[in-house]
Amino acid sequence: MIIKKARFITSVADKSKIYETNAPEFAFAGKSNVGKSSLINYLTGQSKLAKTSSEPGRTRLLNYFEINDGKFYFVDLPGYGYAKVSKDEKIKWGDLIETYLKTSQNLKNVFVLLDVRHEPSADDLLLISFLYTLNIPFTIIATKADKLSKAQIKKSLAVLSAETKVGLDNVIVTSVTHKIGKEEVETRIEQFLE
């Protein structure tokens, strides 16, 4: 499955205005600056589709992207765990993410992005337990693999797998810089579309 076309559809700031697509949805979740927008751009082959920033906390909305003329959608969720944001703002983002996860009729899988260099944070583990509770399929994506050696990656993956209670075969290693992991993510999407 190759992504031939991708376009930005809409951004949602308010949980009462969640956009209804009529096709399968794949959400991207993770801490601020973990590389959600970069991964979406890498998967779609469009460097400017999702806005990326070196400044964390850039994605504050649910951003919807239509893939292959509406065959399915990517939904970029606001990054969590960013310190320089007011408590009210954090609660608002949390509500937005939670409402989307609870109410989306077409959500097939959540790609949970974790930085391969760090242990999962309390927020990461909270999201994962929430997905388990709601029975929402998810896949762990270990990002920024170019920052570590192969031996370090192996060690890190063992930690990620243990902490998240996810089998190693359910963790996809990616690096946008070194172009690693795209096929594995595409294969996972295909499995849910079948």
C-alpha positions in Angstrom: 0.0 0.0 0.0 1.6 3.2 -1.1 0.3 6.6 -0.1 -0.1 8.4 -3.4 -2.1 11.4 -2.2 -2.4 13.2 1.0 -4.0 16.5 1.9 -4.8 18.5 5.0 -8.6 18.6 5.7 -9.2 20.4 9.0 -8.1 21.2 12.5 -10.3 20.8 15.5 -9.8 22.7 18.8 -13.1 22.0 20.5 -14.2 18.5 21.7 -17.8 19.3 20.7 -16.7 19.8 17.1 -14.9 16.5 16.4 -14.8 15.9 12.7 -16.6 12.8 11.4 -14.9 11.0 8.5 -16.6 8.1 6.8 -13.4 6.1 6.4 -10.9 4.3 8.6 -8.8 6.6 10.8 -5.3 6.1 12.2 -4.3 8.4 15.0 -0.8 9.5 16.0 -0.3 10.2 19.7 2.8 11.0 21.8 4.6 13.5 23.9 5.4 16.9 22.5 8.4 16.8 20.1 8.4 13.0 19.8 8.1 13.4 16.0 4.4 12.9 15.1 4.2 15.5 12.4 7.6 14.4 11.0 6.5 10.8 10.8 3.2 11.8 9.0 5.3 13.8 6.5 7.7 10.9 6.0 4.8 8.4 5.4 3.1 10.7 2.9 6.2 11.8 1.2 5.3 15.5 1.7 7.7 17.5 3.8 5.3 20.3 4.6 2.0 18.4 5.0 2.0 18.4 8.8 3.6 21.4 10.5 6.8 20.5 12.3 8.6 22.6 14.8 11.7 22.3 16.9 9.6 24.0 19.6 7.6 21.4 21.6 3.8 21.8 21.9 3.3 22.9 18.4 0.4 20.7 17.6 -2.5 21.9 19.8 -5.3 20.7 17.7 -6.6 17.5 16.2 -5.3 17.7 12.6 -7.1 15.6 10.0 -5.3 14.4 6.8 -7.1 12.7 4.0 -5.1 9.9 2.4 -5.5 8.5 -1.2 -8.7 10.5 -1.9 -10.5 9.5 1.3 -9.5 5.8 1.5 -8.4 6.5 5.0 -7.4 9.4 7.3 -4.5 10.3 9.5 -5.3 12.2 12.7 -2.5 14.0 14.4 -3.3 14.4 18.1 -2.0 17.2 20.3 1.4 16.4 22.0 1.1 15.9 25.7 3.5 16.4 28.6 4.8 19.8 27.5 5.8 21.9 30.5 5.4 25.4 29.3 1.6 25.2 28.9 -1.0 26.4 31.4 -2.8 23.8 33.4 -6.1 24.8 31.8 -4.6 24.4 28.3 -3.3 20.9 29.3 -6.7 19.9 30.6 -8.3 21.1 27.3 -5.9 19.1 25.2 -6.4 16.0 27.4 -10.2 16.4 27.0 -9.9 16.8 23.3 -7.7 13.6 23.0 -9.9 11.6 25.4 -13.1 12.6 23.6 -11.7 11.8 20.2 -10.5 8.3 21.4 -13.8 7.6 23.1 -16.1 8.8 20.3 -14.4 8.2 17.0 -16.5 5.5 15.1 -13.8 4.9 12.6 -10.6 4.7 14.6 -8.7 1.6 13.6 -5.4 2.0 15.4 -3.4 4.5 17.4 0.3 4.8 16.7 1.8 5.7 20.1 5.1 7.4 19.4 7.9 7.0 22.1 11.4 8.4 21.8 13.6 5.3 21.7 16.2 7.1 23.8 14.0 7.5 26.9 11.9 5.3 29.1 8.1 5.9 28.7 6.9 8.8 30.8 3.9 8.7 33.2 1.8 10.4 30.5 2.8 7.8 27.9 1.9 4.9 30.3 -1.4 6.7 31.1 -2.3 6.9 27.5 -1.5 3.3 26.9 -3.5 2.1 29.9 -6.4 4.2 28.6 -6.1 2.5 25.2 -6.1 -0.9 26.9 -9.2 0.1 28.9 -11.1 1.3 25.9 -10.0 -1.7 23.9 -8.5 0.4 21.1 -5.8 -1.3 19.1 -2.4 0.5 19.2 1.1 0.1 17.9 4.2 1.5 19.6 6.5 3.4 17.3 10.0 4.0 18.7 11.2 7.2 17.0 14.6 8.8 16.5 16.4 5.5 16.0 19.2 7.4 14.2 20.3 8.8 17.6 21.4 5.4 19.0 23.6 2.5 17.9 22.0 -0.9 17.0 23.1 -2.3 20.4 21.6 0.6 22.3 18.3 0.4 20.3 18.1 -3.3 21.2 18.5 -2.4 24.9 16.0 0.4 24.7 13.4 -1.7 22.9 13.6 -4.3 25.7 12.8 -1.5 28.2 10.0 0.0 26.1 8.5 -3.4 25.6 8.6 -4.3 29.3 7.3 -0.9 30.5 4.4 -0.8 28.0 3.6 -4.5 28.3 3.7 -4.8 24.5 5.5 -7.6 22.7 8.7 -6.6 20.8 7.0 -7.6 17.5 4.4 -4.9 18.2 7.1 -2.1 18.3 8.1 -0.4 15.1 11.5 1.3 15.0 11.6 4.5 12.9 13.9 7.2 11.9 12.7 10.0 9.6 16.3 11.2 9.1 17.6 7.8 8.0 14.4 6.7 6.3 13.7 3.7 8.6 10.4 2.0 9.4 8.1 3.4 6.7 7.3 -0.1 5.2 6.6 -1.6 8.6 4.1 1.2 9.4 2.5 0.8 5.9 2.2 -2.9 6.5 0.5 -2.3 9.9 -2.0 0.1 8.2 -2.8 -2.5 5.5 -3.5 -5.1 8.2 -6.2 -2.8 9.6 -7.7 -1.9 6.2 -8.2 -5.6 5.1 
